[in-house]
Amino acid sequence: MKSLKENLVGALTVMLIVINTLFWACFLFPVAVLKIIPLRFTKKYINTILDTIARFWIYCNNAGLKITRNIVWDVEGDNNLTTNSWYLVIANHQSWSDIVVLQKILTGKIPFLKFFLKKELIGVPVLGLAWWALDFPFMRRYSQSFLLKYPNLKGKDIEITKKACQKFKDIPVSVMNFVEGTRFTKEKHTKQGSPYRNLLKPKSGGIGFVFSTMGDYITSILDVTIVYPEGNKSFWDFLCGRITMIKVHINEIPVTEALRGDYIDDPVFKQTFQQWLNNVWYEKDIRINIMKGKPFIPHNMHIEEDEAIIIN
């Protein structure tokens, strides 16, 4: 009976999200058509209107989620944020629930979040066109074997990233990137041989290109850590109300000159930047254990549980 009730809650939540999406799409798409006007200052105001419409869509989604479930939120580090700065947002990734969590805790506190999306997602009904209208960057990743066969496509993903970031210079924006590149699973963790206990290896390419293109604009990096104390569950579990507590920690990292370099053509900076990200991920790994209330045991160490040190 409990499972049936939860599934009904999930179905009701999906219905509310669909209705809300269709409602705001009726406002979004007509405004998006005006972007064909070839004037930069006009596009600036149109983009501001589009972001405002999308923000109201998220507010309504959040209200619907609040009505249909009771989640205890434990959020740290969101007090000194502003909507007048450019941010780069990075986070660990476990499920589609992470996107809802980020929108819930950051919408209205920082500029509208723009996610890097896979090219295939542009085909999602209604949402694909909405993401396109909102200038979400659609990325197409090519494997090394594919590039060997079609060398003319080498660097195409870099061009797409640079072109997308050029659009983000007109009004404050928050560029979001899941630097692990995919959702965390135990299988992926084992296959990858990750040096972290709770995370996959971070990839610096996406955010490196962002800095190479608009590093002078970004003033802070928001390193967001998301933990589900009840264990990693699916997005459907989230919709059904099976997640009752979510912990979030936001660490604001100032952007220094050491992070502003040429990631594309400077191999030394590229290596240094990757090492910086590895260090951020190492600290995040420790933080996740602390948020879970567990002792931190480095992944490459094999010691007994009672010998571990809990870091406060």
C-alpha positions as CSV (number, residue, x, y, z in Angstrom):
1,M,0.0,0.0,0.0
2,K,2.8,2.4,0.9
3,S,4.5,1.7,-2.5
4,L,1.3,2.4,-4.3
5,K,0.8,5.7,-2.5
6,E,4.4,6.7,-3.3
7,N,4.0,5.8,-7.0
8,L,0.8,7.9,-7.1
9,V,2.7,10.8,-5.6
10,G,5.3,10.3,-8.3
11,A,2.7,10.3,-11.0
12,L,1.1,13.5,-9.6
13,T,4.4,15.2,-9.4
14,V,5.2,14.4,-13.1
15,M,1.7,15.7,-14.1
16,L,2.3,19.0,-12.2
17,I,5.7,19.4,-13.8
18,V,4.3,18.8,-17.3
19,I,1.4,21.2,-16.8
20,N,3.8,23.8,-15.4
21,T,6.3,23.3,-18.2
22,L,3.6,23.7,-20.9
23,F,2.2,26.8,-19.2
24,W,5.5,28.7,-19.1
25,A,6.5,27.4,-22.6
26,C,3.5,29.4,-23.9
27,F,5.3,32.6,-22.7
28,L,8.8,31.5,-23.5
29,F,8.6,30.5,-27.1
30,P,7.0,33.7,-28.5
31,V,9.7,35.8,-26.8
32,A,12.4,33.5,-28.1
33,V,11.3,34.2,-31.6
34,L,12.3,37.8,-31.1
35,K,15.9,36.7,-30.9
36,I,16.1,36.8,-34.7
37,I,16.4,40.6,-34.4
38,P,20.1,41.1,-35.2
39,L,20.9,43.7,-32.5
40,R,23.0,42.9,-29.5
41,F,21.3,45.2,-27.1
42,T,17.9,43.8,-28.1
43,K,19.1,40.3,-27.5
44,K,20.4,41.3,-24.1
45,Y,16.9,42.4,-23.0
46,I,15.2,39.4,-24.6
47,N,17.6,37.1,-22.8
48,T,16.8,38.8,-19.5
49,I,13.1,38.2,-20.1
50,L,13.6,34.6,-21.1
51,D,15.7,34.0,-18.0
52,T,12.9,35.6,-15.9
53,I,10.3,33.3,-17.4
54,A,12.5,30.3,-16.8
55,R,13.0,31.4,-13.2
56,F,9.3,31.5,-12.6
57,W,9.0,28.0,-14.1
58,I,11.5,26.8,-11.5
59,Y,9.7,28.6,-8.7
60,C,6.5,26.9,-9.6
61,N,8.2,23.5,-9.9
62,N,9.7,24.1,-6.4
63,A,6.2,24.9,-5.0
64,G,4.8,21.8,-6.5
65,L,7.5,19.7,-5.0
66,K,6.9,21.3,-1.6
67,I,3.2,20.5,-1.8
68,T,3.7,16.8,-2.7
69,R,6.6,15.9,-0.4
70,N,8.3,16.8,2.9
71,I,12.0,17.1,2.5
72,V,14.4,18.2,5.3
73,W,17.0,20.5,3.7
74,D,20.4,21.0,5.3
75,V,22.1,23.8,3.3
76,E,25.4,25.5,4.2
77,G,27.2,28.3,2.4
78,D,24.4,30.0,0.5
79,N,24.3,33.3,2.5
80,N,26.6,35.6,0.6
81,L,25.6,34.9,-3.0
82,T,24.5,37.6,-5.5
83,T,22.6,37.8,-8.8
84,N,25.0,40.5,-10.1
85,S,28.1,38.3,-10.6
86,W,29.2,35.6,-13.0
87,Y,29.6,32.2,-11.4
88,L,31.0,28.9,-12.5
89,V,29.1,26.1,-10.6
90,I,30.5,22.6,-10.3
91,A,29.0,19.7,-8.4
92,N,29.1,16.0,-7.8
93,H,26.5,14.1,-9.9
94,Q,24.4,11.1,-8.8
95,S,21.1,11.4,-10.6
96,W,18.7,13.9,-12.3
97,S,17.6,14.8,-8.8
98,D,20.8,16.8,-8.5
99,I,19.6,19.3,-11.1
100,V,16.3,19.9,-9.2
101,V,18.4,20.3,-6.0
102,L,20.6,22.9,-7.6
103,Q,17.7,24.8,-9.0
104,K,15.9,24.7,-5.6
105,I,18.8,26.1,-3.6
106,L,20.4,28.5,-6.1
107,T,17.5,30.0,-8.1
108,G,17.0,33.7,-7.1
109,K,20.4,33.7,-5.2
110,I,22.7,33.7,-8.3
111,P,22.1,34.4,-12.0
112,F,20.1,31.8,-13.9
113,L,21.9,28.4,-14.2
114,K,23.0,27.4,-17.7
115,F,23.9,23.7,-18.0
116,F,26.1,22.0,-20.5
117,L,23.9,19.4,-22.2
118,K,24.4,16.4,-24.4
119,K,23.5,17.2,-28.1
120,E,20.9,14.4,-28.0
121,L,18.8,16.2,-25.4
122,I,17.7,18.9,-27.8
123,G,15.2,16.3,-29.0
124,V,13.4,16.2,-25.6
125,P,9.8,17.4,-26.3
126,V,9.3,21.0,-25.3
127,L,12.3,21.1,-22.9
128,G,14.8,20.7,-25.8
129,L,13.5,23.8,-27.5
130,A,13.3,25.6,-24.2
131,W,16.9,24.8,-23.4
132,W,17.9,26.0,-26.9
133,A,15.9,29.3,-26.5
134,L,17.7,29.8,-23.2
135,D,21.1,29.4,-24.8
136,F,22.0,26.2,-23.0
137,P,25.2,24.8,-24.6
138,F,24.6,21.5,-26.4
139,M,27.8,19.5,-26.5
140,R,28.7,16.7,-28.9
141,R,31.6,14.5,-27.6
142,Y,33.7,12.6,-30.2
143,S,35.8,9.5,-29.3
144,Q,39.4,9.3,-30.3
145,S,38.6,6.5,-32.7
146,F,35.9,8.7,-34.3
147,L,38.3,11.6,-34.7
148,L,40.9,9.4,-36.3
149,K,38.2,8.5,-38.9
150,Y,37.0,12.1,-39.2
151,P,40.0,14.4,-38.3
152,N,38.2,17.4,-39.7
153,L,35.9,17.4,-36.6
154,K,38.8,17.7,-34.2
155,G,38.3,20.7,-31.9
156,K,34.6,21.1,-32.9
157,D,33.5,20.7,-29.3
158,I,35.9,23.5,-28.3
159,E,34.4,25.8,-30.9
160,I,30.9,25.0,-29.6
161,T,31.9,25.8,-26.1
162,K,33.6,29.1,-27.0
163,K,30.6,30.1,-29.1
164,A,28.2,29.3,-26.3
165,C,30.3,31.2,-23.7
166,Q,30.4,34.3,-25.9
167,K,26.6,34.6,-25.4
168,F,27.1,34.6,-21.7
169,K,29.0,37.9,-21.6
170,D,26.0,40.2,-22.1
171,I,24.2,39.6,-18.7
172,P,25.4,37.9,-15.5
173,V,25.0,34.1,-15.8
174,S,25.9,31.0,-13.8
175,V,27.6,28.3,-16.0
176,M,27.0,24.8,-14.5
177,N,29.1,21.8,-15.2
178,F,29.1,18.3,-13.8
179,V,32.8,17.8,-14.1
180,E,32.6,14.0,-13.6
181,G,30.9,13.9,-17.0
182,T,28.4,11.2,-16.0
183,R,26.4,10.0,-13.0
184,F,28.2,8.2,-10.2
185,T,27.6,4.5,-9.9
186,K,29.6,1.8,-8.1
187,E,30.2,0.1,-11.4
188,K,31.6,3.2,-13.1
189,H,33.7,3.9,-10.0
190,T,35.2,0.4,-10.1
191,K,35.8,0.4,-13.9
192,Q,37.4,3.8,-13.7
193,G,39.7,3.0,-10.8
194,S,38.8,6.3,-9.2
195,P,41.2,7.5,-6.5
196,Y,38.2,8.9,-4.6
197,R,35.8,7.0,-2.4
198,N,32.6,8.9,-3.2
199,L,33.4,10.4,-6.6
200,L,34.4,9.7,-10.2
201,K,37.5,11.3,-11.7
202,P,36.9,15.0,-12.6
203,K,37.4,16.2,-16.1
204,S,38.7,19.7,-16.5
205,G,38.0,20.2,-20.2
206,G,34.6,21.8,-20.0
207,I,35.4,24.3,-17.3
208,G,38.9,24.9,-18.7
209,F,37.3,26.1,-22.0
210,V,34.9,28.3,-20.1
211,F,37.8,30.0,-18.3
212,S,39.7,30.4,-21.6
213,T,36.7,32.1,-23.1
214,M,35.2,34.2,-20.3
215,G,37.7,33.9,-17.4
216,D,37.8,37.7,-17.0
217,Y,34.1,37.7,-16.2
218,I,33.8,34.9,-13.7
219,T,34.5,36.1,-10.2
220,S,33.8,33.0,-8.2
221,I,33.5,29.2,-8.5
222,L,30.7,27.6,-6.5
223,D,31.8,24.1,-5.5
224,V,28.5,22.4,-4.5
225,T,28.5,19.1,-2.7
226,I,25.2,17.1,-2.7
227,V,24.6,14.2,-0.3
228,Y,21.5,12.0,0.1
229,P,21.9,10.6,3.6
230,E,19.4,7.8,2.9
231,G,21.7,6.6,0.0
232,N,21.8,7.3,-3.7
233,K,18.3,6.8,-5.2
234,S,16.8,7.3,-8.6
235,F,15.1,10.4,-9.9
236,W,11.8,8.4,-9.8
237,D,12.4,7.7,-6.1
238,F,12.8,11.5,-5.6
239,L,9.6,12.2,-7.5
240,C,7.8,9.6,-5.4
241,G,8.9,11.2,-2.1
242,R,11.3,8.4,-1.1
243,I,14.0,10.9,-0.4
244,T,13.2,12.8,2.8
245,M,16.5,14.5,3.6
246,I,19.1,16.3,1.4
247,K,22.4,17.9,2.6
248,V,24.1,20.5,0.5
249,H,27.4,22.3,1.1
250,I,28.4,25.3,-1.0
251,N,32.1,26.3,-1.0
252,E,32.7,29.7,-2.8
253,I,36.2,29.7,-4.4
254,P,37.5,33.1,-5.5
255,V,38.9,33.2,-9.1
256,T,42.5,34.2,-8.9
257,E,44.9,34.9,-11.8
258,A,46.3,31.4,-11.4
259,L,43.0,30.1,-12.8
260,R,42.9,32.5,-15.7
261,G,45.0,31.0,-18.4
262,D,44.9,29.5,-21.9
263,Y,43.6,26.0,-21.4
264,I,43.4,25.3,-25.1
265,D,47.0,26.1,-26.2
266,D,49.1,26.1,-23.0
267,P,49.8,22.5,-22.0
268,V,51.5,23.6,-18.7
269,F,48.5,25.6,-17.6
270,K,46.2,22.7,-18.7
271,Q,48.1,20.3,-16.4
272,T,48.2,22.8,-13.6
273,F,44.4,23.4,-13.9
274,Q,43.7,19.7,-13.9
275,Q,45.8,19.3,-10.7
276,W,43.9,22.1,-9.1
277,L,40.6,20.4,-9.9
278,N,41.9,17.1,-8.6
279,N,42.7,18.8,-5.3
280,V,39.2,20.3,-5.1
281,W,37.8,16.8,-5.7
282,Y,40.0,15.4,-3.0
283,E,38.6,17.9,-0.5
284,K,35.1,17.2,-1.7
285,D,35.6,13.5,-1.1
286,I,36.5,14.3,2.5
287,R,33.5,16.6,2.8
288,I,31.1,13.9,1.6
289,N,32.2,11.5,4.3
290,I,31.9,14.3,6.9
291,M,28.3,15.1,5.7
292,K,27.5,11.4,5.9
293,G,28.9,11.2,9.4
294,K,31.5,8.7,8.4
295,P,35.2,8.5,9.1
296,F,37.4,9.5,6.2
297,I,39.6,6.7,4.8
298,P,41.7,7.6,1.8
299,H,40.7,5.3,-1.1
300,N,44.2,4.0,-1.6
301,M,44.7,3.1,2.1
302,H,43.6,-0.2,3.7
303,I,43.2,0.3,7.4
304,E,40.7,-1.0,9.9
305,E,37.5,1.0,10.5
306,D,38.4,1.7,14.2
307,E,41.8,3.2,13.1
308,A,40.2,5.8,10.9
309,I,40.3,9.4,11.9
310,I,37.1,11.5,11.8
311,I,37.9,15.0,10.5
312,N,35.8,17.7,12.1
